[in-house]
Amino acid sequence: MTDNNAPYREQHKQRLNFMPWLYFTLKDKHKLWATEWQNALQQRLAALETVTFGEHCFVAENANLFAEPGRTIQLGDSSFIAANCFLHGPIQIGRSVSINQDCKLEGSRGGIVIGDYTRIAAGCALYAFNHGTSALDLISTQPITSKGITIGKDVWIGAHCGITDGVQIGDHAIIGMNSTVTRNVAPWSIMAGSPARKIGDRRDSK
């Protein structure tokens, strides 16, 4: 029997891959096939990589997750990873976290930790490692260091931001679009620029 809905369903999957927040508001007639699709995808990933998924997660089928033993990726309940993302563990993601399309997260040795309810907009890059920069040697031959990156709860990181190794971003902070964060960010701070500097306090917002 021909499934006349198959082309529409494939297009709907693409829509969900790039706009995963829609997954959490699907009507019942779509929720059934979408849940089966996600369960199968997540089970396949968990069988191939050291990845764990909470309840009601979404992972785009064209996201790339790599988690060798000792480099686990953990995704909390109701969190999502959108299309064309690259994640290499160790990475710990809390509940209700959104990682939008084209983000790059490299955990290296120090790892990346992202708190609950945090939003990471499209095109962000989080690299938890750094190269030595001595003038006496080639960059490619110098040792790599890795302190890790920690992002608190209820943080909003705007599109196309870069977060460098060793940075800790406090709860409730906001990082403006196209910023490069090279130093720790205090809770509630609003940051922007390259390198990012404080331009406000979220508690002052009405």
C-alpha positions as CSV (number, residue, x, y, z in Angstrom):
1,M,0.0,0.0,0.0
2,T,1.3,3.4,-0.9
3,D,1.8,5.9,1.9
4,N,0.5,9.2,0.5
5,N,1.7,11.0,3.6
6,A,5.3,9.9,3.2
7,P,6.6,13.0,1.2
8,Y,4.9,15.3,3.7
9,R,6.3,13.4,6.6
10,E,9.8,13.6,5.2
11,Q,9.5,17.4,4.7
12,H,8.1,17.7,8.3
13,K,11.1,15.8,9.6
14,Q,13.3,18.4,7.9
15,R,11.3,21.2,9.5
16,L,11.8,19.6,12.9
17,N,15.5,19.1,12.3
18,F,16.1,22.8,11.8
19,M,13.3,24.0,14.2
20,P,13.2,21.4,17.0
21,W,11.1,23.5,19.3
22,L,8.2,22.5,17.1
23,Y,8.6,18.9,18.2
24,F,7.3,19.7,21.6
25,T,4.1,21.2,20.3
26,L,3.1,18.5,17.7
27,K,-0.5,17.5,17.4
28,D,-1.4,13.9,18.3
29,K,-1.5,12.8,14.7
30,H,2.1,13.8,14.2
31,K,3.4,13.0,17.6
32,L,3.0,9.3,17.1
33,W,5.3,9.0,14.1
34,A,7.7,11.7,15.3
35,T,8.2,10.0,18.7
36,E,8.8,6.6,17.0
37,W,11.3,8.3,14.7
38,Q,13.2,10.0,17.6
39,N,13.2,6.8,19.7
40,A,14.8,4.8,16.9
41,L,17.3,7.5,16.1
42,Q,18.4,8.0,19.8
43,Q,18.6,4.2,20.3
44,R,20.9,3.9,17.3
45,L,23.1,6.7,18.5
46,A,23.3,5.2,22.1
47,A,24.3,1.9,20.6
48,L,27.2,3.4,18.6
49,E,28.4,6.2,21.0
50,T,28.5,6.7,24.7
51,V,25.5,9.0,24.6
52,T,22.6,9.1,27.1
53,F,19.2,10.8,26.5
54,G,16.7,11.9,29.0
55,E,12.9,11.9,28.5
56,H,11.3,13.8,25.6
57,C,14.6,14.8,23.9
58,F,15.0,15.7,20.3
59,V,18.1,15.2,18.2
60,A,18.2,16.2,14.5
61,E,19.0,13.2,12.2
62,N,21.8,15.3,10.6
63,A,23.4,16.3,13.9
64,N,26.8,14.8,14.5
65,L,27.5,13.4,18.0
66,F,30.8,11.7,18.8
67,A,31.4,10.2,22.3
68,E,34.1,7.7,22.7
69,P,34.4,5.9,26.1
70,G,35.4,8.5,28.6
71,R,33.9,11.3,26.5
72,T,30.2,10.8,27.3
73,I,27.5,13.1,26.0
74,Q,24.5,13.5,28.4
75,L,21.3,15.2,27.2
76,G,18.8,16.1,29.9
77,D,15.0,15.8,29.7
78,S,13.2,17.9,27.1
79,S,16.5,19.2,25.6
80,F,17.2,19.4,21.8
81,I,20.1,19.5,19.4
82,A,19.3,20.9,16.0
83,A,20.5,20.3,12.4
84,N,24.2,20.4,11.4
85,C,25.5,20.5,15.0
86,F,28.8,18.9,15.9
87,L,29.3,17.7,19.5
88,H,32.3,15.8,20.7
89,G,32.3,14.8,24.4
90,P,32.7,15.0,27.3
91,I,29.6,17.2,27.3
92,Q,26.9,17.4,30.0
93,I,23.7,19.1,29.0
94,G,20.9,19.9,31.5
95,R,17.1,19.8,31.1
96,S,15.2,22.0,28.7
97,V,18.4,23.2,26.9
98,S,18.3,24.2,23.3
99,I,21.3,23.9,21.0
100,N,20.3,25.4,17.7
101,Q,21.5,24.7,14.2
102,D,25.2,24.8,13.1
103,C,26.6,24.9,16.7
104,K,30.1,23.3,17.4
105,L,30.9,22.0,20.8
106,E,34.3,20.3,21.5
107,G,34.6,19.0,25.0
108,S,38.3,18.0,24.7
109,R,39.7,16.8,28.0
110,G,38.2,19.4,30.3
111,G,34.6,19.0,29.1
112,I,31.6,21.3,28.6
113,V,28.8,21.6,31.2
114,I,25.5,23.4,30.3
115,G,22.9,24.2,32.9
116,D,19.2,23.8,32.8
117,Y,17.0,26.1,30.6
118,T,19.9,27.5,28.8
119,R,19.5,28.7,25.1
120,I,22.4,28.5,22.7
121,A,21.5,30.2,19.4
122,A,22.6,29.1,15.9
123,G,26.2,29.1,14.8
124,C,27.9,29.2,18.2
125,A,31.3,27.6,18.8
126,L,32.4,26.3,22.2
127,Y,35.9,24.9,22.3
128,A,37.2,23.5,25.6
129,F,40.9,23.5,24.6
130,N,43.7,25.8,23.6
131,H,47.1,25.6,21.9
132,G,50.4,26.8,23.2
133,T,51.5,30.0,21.5
134,S,55.3,30.1,22.1
135,A,57.2,32.0,19.4
136,L,59.9,29.3,19.5
137,D,57.8,26.5,18.1
138,L,55.2,25.9,15.4
139,I,51.6,26.1,16.6
140,S,50.9,22.6,15.3
141,T,53.7,21.1,17.5
142,Q,52.8,22.9,20.8
143,P,50.9,21.1,23.6
144,I,47.2,21.5,24.0
145,T,45.6,22.5,27.3
146,S,42.0,21.9,28.4
147,K,40.4,23.5,31.4
148,G,36.7,23.1,30.3
149,I,33.8,25.4,29.8
150,T,30.9,25.8,32.3
151,I,27.6,27.6,31.4
152,G,25.1,28.1,34.1
153,K,21.3,27.9,34.2
154,D,18.9,30.1,32.3
155,V,21.7,31.6,30.1
156,W,21.0,33.0,26.6
157,I,24.0,32.8,24.2
158,G,23.2,34.8,21.0
159,A,23.9,33.6,17.5
160,H,27.4,33.1,16.2
161,C,29.1,33.6,19.6
162,G,32.5,32.0,20.5
163,I,33.3,30.7,24.0
164,T,36.9,29.9,24.7
165,D,38.4,27.3,27.0
166,G,38.4,27.9,30.7
167,V,35.4,30.3,30.7
168,Q,32.6,30.0,33.3
169,I,29.3,31.8,32.5
170,G,27.1,32.5,35.6
171,D,23.4,31.8,35.9
172,H,20.9,34.1,34.1
173,A,23.6,35.8,31.9
174,I,23.1,37.0,28.3
175,I,25.8,37.0,25.6
176,G,25.0,39.2,22.6
177,M,25.2,38.0,19.0
178,N,28.7,37.7,17.5
179,S,30.4,38.0,20.8
180,T,33.7,36.3,21.8
181,V,33.8,35.3,25.5
182,T,37.3,35.0,26.8
183,R,36.8,35.6,30.5
184,N,34.4,34.5,33.2
185,V,31.0,36.1,33.2
186,A,29.2,37.0,36.5
187,P,25.6,35.9,37.0
188,W,22.9,38.2,35.5
189,S,25.5,40.0,33.3
190,I,24.7,41.2,29.8
191,M,27.8,40.9,27.7
192,A,28.6,41.9,24.1
193,G,31.6,42.5,21.8
194,S,34.8,40.7,20.8
195,P,36.2,40.3,23.3
196,A,33.0,40.5,25.3
197,R,32.5,43.1,27.9
198,K,29.7,43.9,30.3
199,I,27.1,46.3,28.9
200,G,24.3,45.7,31.4
201,D,22.6,43.7,34.1
202,R,19.6,41.5,33.3
203,R,18.0,42.5,36.6
204,D,17.6,46.0,35.3
205,S,15.5,44.8,32.4
206,K,11.8,45.5,32.6
